[in-house]
Amino acid sequence: TPEQQALLIDLLGLPQAPDLRALFDAMDNTARRHGKHHLLNRIVGTLSQQQPLLLIVEDIHWADAMTLHYLAQLAAAVSTNPALLVLTSRVEGEPLDPDWRGMMQGAALTTLDLGPLAEDEARALAQQFPHANAAFVQRCIARAAGNPLFLAELLRTADDDDAAAPHRVPDSVSSLVQSRLERLPPADRQAAQAAAVLGQRFELATLRALLDQPDYHCGNLLTQRLLRPDGEAYLFSHALILDGIYNSLPLPRRCALHGKAAEWFQPRDPIRYAEHLERAEDKHAASAFLHAASVQAKAYHFERAQDLLARGLRLTNEPQTRFELLCLQGELAYASGETAASLNAYQQALDYAETRAQRCRAQLGSTDALRILDRYEEALQVLEQACQQAENEAEYAQMHYLRGSILFPLGQIEACQKAHSDALAAARRAAIPQLEAKALSGLADAYYLQGRMVSAYRYFDQCIALCREHGLLRIEPTNLAMRGLTRFFQNDLTGGLADSEQAAALAARIGDQRGECIARNILTDLHYFHGDYVSASTQASQCLQLSRRIGSKRAEVDNLYMLGLSRITRDPASDGLALIKQAYTLSQEHGVLRYNGPMILGTWALAARTPAQRRWALDEGERLLSQGCVGHNYLYFYAFAIEVTLRDSQWDEAERYADALRAYTASEPVPWSDFISVRARTMAAFGRGQRNPTITTMLQRLQIKAQTVGL
């Protein structure tokens, strides 16, 4: 699939294909990580079914956190396939802790600890060195104390040209390595030390650059078994040999070599450039880590970028660099769903801000994090501070958009609409499509808040067109689902279902769990009004699980009451009413009654078994509506109230609710609401006994309309 192609390209560290870039960019970090885990598992499964597979990963004590995640997933994959995963690690720094084992998903793990060589094993190893005399072998075995590397290196000294070698037994690997270095020609000694600065694996071209010797070859280092070839590169034959050579370097020489290595890597590898500057004790190391983190962030390697930022922060107290490091830390935490960590980073960044633009950037970041955390009053206070710092249209667009987004759940309709209108104007002046799309979405929400579904549809439609023109896949799913809902209110149920299903599929592809939750919530509503109560229950159940996974209480409430309504419509003896009551309690506890309270009470009235319960639910719903609520409450509540009163033969009440619904939508008629109102009056007249041709004709027209729309 295109998603798998994009993930495989990223896994291989290759540049993303142009036709897949927008799709890959739109995925959230969790979706990318899980997608790559799944892809690895599939590759292992496919290959191992062709023939048994042995996977070997050496030296995992050097692995970073992301690599360890992949290894845990591989361990889980091999447990269900004809495959074996072998990992090697030093005892010191062995990373397979309980958390890692938990990620293996129950896969069996066998640990083989390699202890010191026994006496007979050491003698067997010594037989590979026939030139060593028995006394020398015995001294080497005693000195090595069971360390196979040390023993082999000691025994190799028997082949040295130095006649005195068999009589000398170095007391450590380090001293042995130092002894061998001293016997190398100066050019090779310098090459070995420069190679040690480059690390365990290095390219010959890099070593030549450090030595300023374009014709240097590693022949002597290979002969001395300090190095071994690895394709077109070289590896130190053992980490202890690398450590011994590196530690032999005087600090000034070591720093100078790291500085020269940094020059080589600067245009080639941002991470290694930063690391060599750090080891060179260069004051620019923190800035280099910032640049390396930015490169990783643009490639959506957020975990690696966060690690680089932390390393940069440890190296500097310089205000400007710390500000940039902390702001990027805040951006990445926000993108990873770690909102509290994002807020903390932006608040720290503000302490280092020295310009108006910097203060504005940190304050806007803090405002957005506070908004997501539902800390609306604090968010507005910080936003006011940002307003005093804003200087350009892009900042104004962000500022107005955030204000409107905060005012939306607070139900401040006129202020919300004005803020998003201002955001749209600023975004267009700034000519930034992403900000314009967000502003269009916000403006659509503002009209939705007022129950003006036709206007809301128009802005959602413009937003989607802009998203598709500029490949803004992250913004599209939620707005596409909302366009589907507003199409439904215009009696286009088929189009509404198509939009919402497409939105749910797109959101799932890119890992936009919030967008998928909204789309499936809307699908629940549309299936219910279509009369497909089985599909409505299925969507509500899936969406309920998703809302709990992402921690959205508002979405959880919405799906609880719709699940309850769908169940009780199919089976009056089900637990539907209990679910509706649970939804209402949660809505009260989390302060979102103005968002969904009347809708819940409308379903409560539909599900209630006694006239008194129905009357209480309807009266309470009207009381909440009188205080001002989000627009969909008026449309749904009056529709549910009409249905309840028609069932109870309360013809006057049904007409009263129909009048209230028509009055609410008077400034901008909603076709669905008009249908509900006309149906209510016609059914009330029929219920009172009117059987004239006008009523009969109207009932026939209503039936045809309902069938045409799909209600």
Rosetta blueprint (number, residue, H / E / L):
1 T L
2 P H
3 E H
4 Q H
5 Q H
6 A H
7 L H
8 L H
9 I H
10 D H
11 L H
12 L L
13 G L
14 L L
15 P L
16 Q L
17 A L
18 P H
19 D H
20 L H
21 R H
22 A H
23 L H
24 F H
25 D H
26 A H
27 M L
28 D L
29 N H
30 T H
31 A H
32 R H
33 R H
34 H H
35 G H
36 K H
37 H H
38 H H
39 L H
40 L H
41 N H
42 R H
43 I H
44 V H
45 G H
46 T H
47 L H
48 S H
49 Q H
50 Q H
51 Q L
52 P L
53 L E
54 L E
55 L E
56 I E
57 V E
58 E L
59 D L
60 I H
61 H H
62 W H
63 A L
64 D L
65 A H
66 M H
67 T H
68 L H
69 H H
70 Y H
71 L H
72 A H
73 Q H
74 L H
75 A H
76 A H
77 A H
78 V H
79 S L
80 T L
81 N L
82 P L
83 A E
84 L E
85 L E
86 V E
87 L E
88 T L
89 S L
90 R L
91 V L
92 E L
93 G L
94 E L
95 P L
96 L L
97 D L
98 P H
99 D H
100 W H
101 R H
102 G H
103 M H
104 M L
105 Q L
106 G L
107 A L
108 A L
109 L L
110 T L
111 T L
112 L L
113 D L
114 L L
115 G L
116 P L
117 L L
118 A L
119 E H
120 D H
121 E H
122 A H
123 R H
124 A H
125 L H
126 A H
127 Q L
128 Q L
129 F L
130 P L
131 H L
132 A L
133 N L
134 A H
135 A H
136 F H
137 V H
138 Q H
139 R H
140 C H
141 I H
142 A H
143 R H
144 A H
145 A L
146 G L
147 N L
148 P H
149 L H
150 F H
151 L H
152 A H
153 E H
154 L H
155 L H
156 R H
157 T H
158 A H
159 D H
160 D L
161 D L
162 D L
163 A L
164 A L
165 A H
166 P H
167 H H
168 R L
169 V L
170 P L
171 D L
172 S L
173 V H
174 S H
175 S H
176 L H
177 V H
178 Q H
179 S H
180 R H
181 L H
182 E H
183 R H
184 L L
185 P L
186 P H
187 A H
188 D H
189 R H
190 Q H
191 A H
192 A H
193 Q H
194 A H
195 A H
196 A H
197 V H
198 L H
199 G L
200 Q L
201 R E
202 F E
203 E E
204 L H
205 A H
206 T H
207 L H
208 R H
209 A H
210 L H
211 L H
212 D L
213 Q L
214 P L
215 D L
216 Y L
217 H L
218 C L
219 G H
220 N H
221 L H
222 L H
223 T H
224 Q L
225 R L
226 L L
227 L E
228 R E
229 P E
230 D E
231 G L
232 E L
233 A E
234 Y E
235 L E
236 F E
237 S L
238 H L
239 A H
240 L H
241 I H
242 L H
243 D H
244 G H
245 I H
246 Y H
247 N H
248 S L
249 L L
250 P L
251 L H
252 P H
253 R H
254 R H
255 C H
256 A H
257 L H
258 H H
259 G H
260 K H
261 A H
262 A H
263 E H
264 W H
265 F H
266 Q L
267 P L
268 R L
269 D L
270 P H
271 I H
272 R H
273 Y H
274 A H
275 E H
276 H H
277 L H
278 E H
279 R H
280 A L
281 E L
282 D L
283 K L
284 H L
285 A H
286 A H
287 S H
288 A H
289 F H
290 L H
291 H H
292 A H
293 A H
294 S H
295 V H
296 Q H
297 A H
298 K H
299 A L
300 Y L
301 H L
302 F H
303 E H
304 R H
305 A H
306 Q H
307 D H
308 L H
309 L H
310 A H
311 R H
312 G H
313 L H
314 R H
315 L H
316 T L
317 N L
318 E L
319 P H
320 Q H
321 T H
322 R H
323 F H
324 E H
325 L H
326 L H
327 C H
328 L H
329 Q H
330 G H
331 E H
332 L H
333 A H
334 Y H
335 A H
336 S L
337 G L
338 E L
339 T H
340 A H
341 A H
342 S H
343 L H
344 N H
345 A H
346 Y H
347 Q H
348 Q H
349 A H
350 L H
351 D H
352 Y H
353 A L
354 E L
355 T L
356 R H
357 A H
358 Q H
359 R H
360 C H
361 R H
362 A H
363 Q H
364 L H
365 G H
366 S H
367 T H
368 D H
369 A H
370 L H
371 R H
372 I H
373 L L
374 D L
375 R L
376 Y H
377 E H
378 E H
379 A H
380 L H
381 Q H
382 V H
383 L H
384 E H
385 Q H
386 A H
387 C H
388 Q L
389 Q L
390 A L
391 E L
392 N L
393 E H
394 A H
395 E H
396 Y H
397 A H
398 Q H
399 M H
400 H H
401 Y H
402 L H
403 R H
404 G H
405 S H
406 I H
407 L H
408 F H
409 P H
410 L H
411 G L
412 Q L
413 I H
414 E H
415 A H
416 C H
417 Q H
418 K H
419 A H
420 H H
421 S H
422 D H
423 A H
424 L H
425 A H
426 A H
427 A H
428 R H
429 R H
430 A H
431 A L
432 I L
433 P H
434 Q H
435 L H
436 E H
437 A H
438 K H
439 A H
440 L H
441 S H
442 G H
443 L H
444 A H
445 D H
446 A H
447 Y H
448 Y H
449 L H
450 Q L
451 G L
452 R L
453 M H
454 V H
455 S H
456 A H
457 Y H
458 R H
459 Y H
460 F H
461 D H
462 Q H
463 C H
464 I H
465 A H
466 L H
467 C H
468 R H
469 E H
470 H H
471 G L
472 L L
473 L L
474 R L
475 I L
476 E H
477 P H
478 T H
479 N H
480 L H
481 A H
482 M H
483 R H
484 G H
485 L H
486 T H
487 R H
488 F H
489 F H
490 Q L
491 N L
492 D L
493 L H
494 T H
495 G H
496 G H
497 L H
498 A H
499 D H
500 S H
501 E H
502 Q H
503 A H
504 A H
505 A H
506 L H
507 A H
508 A H
509 R H
510 I H
511 G L
512 D L
513 Q H
514 R H
515 G H
516 E H
517 C H
518 I H
519 A H
520 R H
521 N H
522 I H
523 L H
524 T H
525 D H
526 L H
527 H H
528 Y H
529 F H
530 H H
531 G L
532 D L
533 Y H
534 V H
535 S H
536 A H
537 S H
538 T H
539 Q H
540 A H
541 S H
542 Q H
543 C H
544 L H
545 Q H
546 L H
547 S H
548 R H
549 R H
550 I H
551 G L
552 S L
553 K H
554 R H
555 A H
556 E H
557 V H
558 D H
559 N H
560 L H
561 Y H
562 M H
563 L H
564 G H
565 L H
566 S H
567 R H
568 I H
569 T H
570 R H
571 D L
572 P L
573 A L
574 S L
575 D L
576 G H
577 L H
578 A H
579 L H
580 I H
581 K H
582 Q H
583 A H
584 Y H
585 T H
586 L H
587 S H
588 Q H
589 E H
590 H L
591 G L
592 V L
593 L H
594 R H
595 Y H
596 N H
597 G H
598 P H
599 M H
600 I H
601 L H
602 G H
603 T H
604 W H
605 A H
606 L H
607 A H
608 A L
609 R L
610 T L
611 P H
612 A H
613 Q H
614 R H
615 R H
616 W H
617 A H
618 L H
619 D H
620 E H
621 G H
622 E H
623 R H
624 L H
625 L H
626 S H
627 Q L
628 G L
629 C L
630 V L
631 G H
632 H H
633 N H
634 Y H
635 L H
636 Y H
637 F H
638 Y H
639 A H
640 F H
641 A H
642 I H
643 E H
644 V H
645 T H
646 L H
647 R H
648 D L
649 S L
650 Q L
651 W H
652 D H
653 E H
654 A H
655 E H
656 R H
657 Y H
658 A H
659 D H
660 A H
661 L H
662 R H
663 A H
664 Y H
665 T L
666 A L
667 S L
668 E L
669 P L
670 V L
671 P H
672 W H
673 S H
674 D H
675 F H
676 I H
677 S H
678 V H
679 R H
680 A H
681 R H
682 T H
683 M H
684 A H
685 A H
686 F H
687 G H
688 R L
689 G L
690 Q L
691 R L
692 N L
693 P H
694 T H
695 I H
696 T H
697 T H
698 M H
699 L H
700 Q H
701 R H
702 L H
703 Q H
704 I H
705 K H
706 A H
707 Q H
708 T H
709 V H
710 G L
711 L L
